[in-house]
């Protein structure tokens, strides 16, 4: 990500660090953190953030309205995540106290507004006794940003596909419970890394 930048100084230019990519939901307060930027010969004097790419809005003539607070020149500005889902790329360039500037570094903020979809296949078993039968099942959640996760048959282990963030899954009654004779509805929910619940 960061590479050589321009400016003088025997120790080389400063290095911009825009921080790790983030996944948020619409309306969240997003913090951009450039405080890990460094300089080998002096100190960072200014930070300059800019939005360099964003999803195509419903009305292309109206780009996303994002105001960095307190300003684009803060080391750690904040903004409110917009309603339009997609990836917003911010660029950071820093300047040291000798006037040397860094190469740009970028951070991608993914605004996720869609909850995961969860699926549990119907199961039919013969009762082991008049009390019913223990039943194990899997629940699988699919998310447009965080990929797929499966709540395994033990009712506790969630297997993630390591795409995006983690997905939490819970079901009631849990897998392994004694289900009474007759039809029982299992209620499952899944929460993605942005906090959307499906």
Secondary structure, DSSP 8 states (H G I E B T S, - for coil): ---------TT---B------EEE-TT-EEE---TT-B-SSS-EEEEEEEEEE----SSTTS------BS-TT-TT-EEE--SS-EEEEEEEEEEETTS-B---EEEEEEE-----EEE--------SBTTBEE----EEEEETTTEEEEE-TTSS-EEE--SSS--EEEEES-TT-EE-SS----EEEEE-TT--B-
